[in-house]
Amino acid sequence: MASGNFSRRRFLELAGLMTCGGILAACAGGQATQPPAAATQPAPVEEKTVPPAPAGATKISYWHFWGGRWGEFQQQIVDDFNKEQDKIFVEVLIVPWGDLNPKLLTAISAGTPPDCAVIGRSGVAAWALQNALMVMDDYVAASTRIKEEDYFPIAWKECIYRGKQYALPFESGTYAFRWNQQIFEEVGLDPKQAPAKWSEIDIMAEKTTKGDKEKGYERFGFCPWKHRLDLIGWLAGGDWYDPQNEKITIDREENIRAFEWFKQYADKYGTEKIEEFWGALPEWATENDPFNQGLIVMGYSGSWELSIVAEYKPDLQIGVAANPPADEFGKTVSINQGSACVLPRGSAHPAEGFEFLSWHSAVGVGKWIPNAADMASRYDQKDILPAIFPDEQRWKDYWKVYYDMLEVAYHEPMIPVLEQFNTELGRARDAVIYGQKTPAEALKEAQQIVQAELEKALAAAGAS
């Protein structure tokens, strides 16, 4: 839900990893491509022939959406599981990101689902509401491997809907604040000093921006609406959803405050010239990545973006710090995203499927992190570094900041109309920055539309 900077959604698209958040939702963005390089591709993977299943082993099917080399990393992990024991043999099917949700839903409806699968964690609520997933509570209660206290609370909570456990966390990702220290030094700012609040960002943005709203821009320090809209609202002290009452809360006063920040930048720097500048930027996550090239100086940045710096410009001096909040709020927060291990309704071997998924969630992910440059969802794996990182203390320090942010993270609203929610927030943003509506007007309209869609979805699910 970013609108211009390099989001996790875009990273997954480039890596061929993307899965939609809702069951029937269409994903944003273009065709999935192969990873641009590898921050992305830290180590060669040896081609393997999958060994036959041991005699007497129960064969189970596992679907996931990771393509290319990430698919090979997944196969390596599955091979390790198959070698460690002889009672269960996992067979893998890679379903491209654009096809996984409809194909999986079709298989569930037909009574021929895989035994286990991985989906986007933000989609758990939608899948659960459609009665497409098995409840895992009894399996988790009996498990000696899966314990709630071993996981970051935010990753665990996103696997629970209406009090029932429908998934296990796999990897995670979050946001921290980063800046180009060299540019800070060039303009007379302390390169080691991060902004602590929005008013300090404003000062630093003015100092580091080159150009004006008449002639356009050569470099931009910071633009608040080029980040996740939900994150900016949380940093203003707002919230977007009341799960207990199943009510959308888009038009909260604090969220309006966040959108007023957008309006300040639109008035000061000119929306048209900002958008013109952003539209001409080179492709993110490539050797010409705009942050690496010094075209964008600072911003709320995803953990996965560190691998882009590590791959293409490892000597770039950057700072990474806690997310600066609104002055009035004064509390740093972040957002957690990731994938989830699930048992589709109708699984022919749910016990065996859970056995593999519990291993995958607790052990397999530890093998995944070094290659995939993702974060862990478990406390005991947070010191595992992506293999692409240079062997320098500063990279360990960066990674620690992101894990600190995971401790204060929110997850996306667990609603079956998440795509509509994101769409309406984007429309509200555009209406504000182009002067068509006030922040209060724009968010009130978004509130009404999304609440109506949510009520329809909940009613339809209740009637099914």
N, C-alpha and C positions, 0 to 999 in steps of 0.2 A: 504494500500500500504506500510505497514511496512514489513521488511524482517528479522524478527527474534525476535523483542521485542513484547510486548503484544499490538496489535493494536485494534482499535475499531471493525474492521471486525471480529477478533478472539473473542472478548468479545461478540459480537452479536451472533456468531455461538454457543458459549458455552451456551448462554442464550436462544437459540432457537429463536432468533429475526431476523436473517439476511435476507436481501433482496438484490437482485442484483442491480447494478448501472444502467445497460442498459437493454432494453426490452428483447433482445435475448441473452444477455451475460450469460455465465455460471459462477457461483460464485466460487471463490477459496476456498480451505479448504475442510475438511471432512464432515461427517454427523453432523448435529446439535445434540447437546446433551442437557440434562437438565442442569440448572445452577449448578456449582460445589458446591455452598453453598450460603449463600446469602449475600453477599454484595449486593448483589444478592438476598437475601431473608430476608429482614429486619423485616417483621411482618407477622403473620399468616393471611390468608384471609378466611373469613367465606364463606362456600359454600352457594350458593343462588339459588333459583328458580326464573327464569325470569317471572315477572308478565305479564298478558295479556295486549294487547294494549287497550287503552280507546276507547269507541265507537266513531266512526267518525274520529279517528286519521289516518293520512296518514302513512302507513308503508313504511319504506325505508330500503334498505340493505346496510350494511357497511362491507367491507372486510379489514382485517389487517393481519399482519404476526407474531404478538407476541404470542408465545406459552407458555405453562406452567403457572407459577404464574403470569407472565406478562399479559397473556391473561385474567386472573382473574382480574388483576388491571384494564385492559381496560374495562371489563364487568362492574365493579363497576362504572367507569366513565360514561359509556353509561346508566346504570341504573339511575344515578343521573340526567342525561339529561332527560330521559323519565319521571322521577318523577316531574321535575320542570315545565313541561308544558304538555298539553294534545292534541296538534295539530299534533305532529310528534312522531312516535314510531320507534326507531332504532332497527333493528335486525342484530345481528353480525354473521359473518362467519370468522373463523380463517383459513387462507390458509397458510400452512407451508412455511417457507422462500424459500425453493428451488422450490416451485410450484407456488408462487404468480404471478410472472411476466408472465410465459407462460399461466397460467390459465386465468389471467386477460386479456391478449392480445387476447386469443381465444374468451373469452366472448364478448369483444368489437367488434371483427370481426364478430361474429355471431349476433350482435345486442341484446345481453342479458347480459349487464354488470351490476354490482352492481350500486346503486345510488351514492355511494361515497366510497373512499378507502384511505389507507395510503401506500405510496411507499417510497423508499430511495430518499432523496432529490437530490443526485448526478445524479439520473436518469431522472429528469424532462426534460432536453433537449432532450434526446432520445425519451421519450414518446411524447413530443410535436411535434418533427419532424416527427413522425409517424402518426400524427393527431389522437392520441389516447386519448387526454385529451380535456376537454372543457375549453375555455378561461373564466376567472373569472372576468375580468375587470369591467363589468357592475354590477355584484353582489358586488364587493368590494366597488365600488363608492357609491352604495346605502346603504351600511352597516353602522350601528351606532356602531358596536362592533369592526370591523377591521379597524385599522388605521396604515398606514405605519410607522408613527413616534413612535409607541409603540413597535416596534420590533428592535432588533439589525440589523443594515443595511445588514450585511453579510448574515444573515438567510433569510431576505426578498429578496435580490437580486437573490439568488439561485432559487427562485420560479418564476423568470421572464426569458423568452427566446424570443429573437428577439422582445423585446419591449412589449410583452404580458404576462399577469399574468396567470399562469397555476396551481398554487398551493398556499397553505398557510403553513407557517412553523409550525411544531409541536415541538419536543424537539431538543436540540443542544448538541454538545460536542466539546471540543477543546483540545489543547496541551499547557503545560507549562513545565518548567524544574524542575526535582526533584533529590534529592541526599540523600544518607544515611549519616546522621550527625555523627553517632557513628564511622563509618569507617573513615570519614574525620578527626575526632579527634585522632583516633588511629595512623594515619600516619603523624600527625603534621599539618594538614590543619585546618583553622578556620571553625568549623562546621556550623557557621551561615552565612558564606560568599559564595554566589553563584558565579560561573564564569560569567564574563560580556561579554566575547567574545571567539571565537574559540581558540585563542592561550592560554587562561587561562584554557579552557577545556583540552587542550593537556597536560599541566603541571599536572593538577589534575588527568588525566587519567593515566599518568605514575606513579604518587605517589601511586595510589590506586590499580593498577593492580598487581596481584601476579602470577609470572611465566615468561616464555620467549618463543620465537618462535622456540626454539629447543626442549625443554621438554614439552611445553604446559602450560596451565593456570589453576590456582585454583580459581582465581577471576579476573574479568575484570572491569576496571574502566569505560570505555566508548568506543563505536565503532560507528562512524558516519553513516555507511551504514546499521546499525541495526535500522534505524528509517525511517519515511516516506521520500521517496526520493524527493517528491514535496516540503515538508516543508524545507528540507535542501537547496534546490535551492532557495526558497523564502528568507531564512535566509542569503543567499549569495548575495541578491539583484536581483535575477533573476525572471523570470516569465516563464510560460509554454504555454500560449495561448493568442492570440490577438482576442478577440471576435468581434471587429468592422470589421476586415478584414477576420475573420474566418481562421486565420493562426496559425499553431502550431509553437511554438518558443523554442523548446527543446534545440537547439544548441546555445543559447545565451551565451555570454562570462561569465556571472555570474553563469550560470548553470554549465559550464565547470569548473569554480573555485570550485564549490561544489564537483564535482566528482574528482578533483585533491586532495581534502581533503581525500577522500576515499583512493586514491592511497598512500598518505603519511602513513596512518595507515596500509595498506596492506604491505608496504615496512618495516615499523618499527616493526610490531607485527607478521607478517606472516599470510596470508589469510587462509592457510590450518589449522593452529593451532587455529585461531579464530573460524573458522567454526566448527572445531572438538569440541571446548569448548561449543559453542552455541548448537550444536546438542545433547550434553549430558545433557543440563539443564533440570531440572524438569518442569512439566507442569505449564505454567503461569495460574494465576487466580485460584489457588488451595492453600491448606494449605502449599504447598512447593514452592510457587511462588518465582522465582529466585531473584527478588528485595527484597522481604521480608526476604529471607534467606541470604542476603548479598553477593550473587554471582555476581550480577550486581550492580554497585555502583551509577551510575547516568545516566540520559538520558532525552530526550524529551518525556514526558509522557502524556497519555490521561487522561482527567478528570475522566473517568469511573474507572481508575486504583486506585483512592483514595478509592473507596469502597472495593477493594481487601485488601488494608492495614487495613482499618477500621474493616473488618470482621475477618481477620486472625492474624493481629499483630498490634492492635490499640496503643500499647505503643511504637512502633518503632518511634524513633526520626528522622524525615525526614525534609528536607527543600524543599520548592516550590517557584520558582521565575520565572521572565520573561525569555523567551527563549533567550539564548545568540546567537547573530548573528555573521557572519564573521567579522573579524577585519576591512576589507575594507568597509563593508556596515554599520555596527554600528547601525542598527535599528531592534528592536525586532518585530517579526511578529508571526502569528500562522495560524491555519487552523480550519475552522468550518465544522462540519458534523452533519447530523440529518435526520429526516424524513419529509415527506410532505403530506398534506391533499389535495386530488384531486377529481375532478368530471370526471369519465371516459366518453369518448364520447358515446352518446346514453343513458345516464342516463335517466330513466323514470321520475324521480322527482328531477331535478337539483336544483330548488329553495329550496326544503326541505332539499336536500343533503347539499347545501351550508349553510343553517341555522344551521344544526348540526355541520358541519365542522368549521364554524366560531366560534361556542361555544367551540368546542373541541380545536381549536388553541388558543383561548383567555382564556378560563376558565378551560377546562378539563386538559390541560397540567399542570396547577398548582396543580391538584390533583395527577398527574402522578409522578412528580419530587420526592416527598418524598419516594415513594416506589421503583421507578426504578433507582434512583441514577443518573438521567440524569440532564443536565443543561436546563435552560429555553431559549427560543428564544425571550422572551419579557422582557423589562426593569423592569416592575412592579413585576416580579417574581424571580428576581435574588437573593433575600435574602432567598428564600426557600431552606432549607438544606435537603439533603437526610437523612432519618430516621436512617440509619445505622451509621452515624457519631457520635462519642462520643461528649458529651456536654462539649467541651473545646474550648477556644478561638482560639487555633491554627488551628482547623479544619475550623472555619469560615474564618480565614486568608488564608488558602490554597484555599478555594472556591473562595474568592475574587480575588486571583491571576488569576484563570482560567477565571473569568469574565472579568478581565482586558485584558487578551489575546483575548477574544472574540471580543473586541473592535478593535483589530488590525489584525484580521484574514482574510485570503483568503478563498475562497471555491474552490473545485476541478474544473478543466476546464469543462465548460458546453458544452460537445461535445458528439455526438452519438457513438463515438469510444473510450470511456473512458477505457474500458477493454484493448483494443489494446495499448493505451497510457501507461497504467500501466505495461503491459507485456513488451513493448519495453524499458521502463526505467529500468525495472528489468534486462533485457538482457544487457543493456548498463552498468549497475553497475557491473554485473558479469564479463563482458569483461574487465573492468578496474581493478577490484581487483585481477583478475587472470592473469593480464599482457598480455592479448590478443590484446588489443587496447588501444590507448591513450584516455583520456577523450574526446578530441575534435573529434577523429575518431568515438568513440562509440556513442556520442550524435548526430553527423551529420547523421549517419546511422539511428538512431532512429527517427530523425526529418523527414527524407525522407520517411520512412515506414509509420509513423503515418499520415503525411500530405496526402500521397496518399490514405490511407484508409478513411480519413476524406472527401476528395473530392469525393470519390466513394459514401459514405453515403449521402452526401448532394445532389449529382446528382440524386441518386436513389429516395430520398425523393421529390425532385423537379419534377421528372417524374411521381410520383405516384398520 
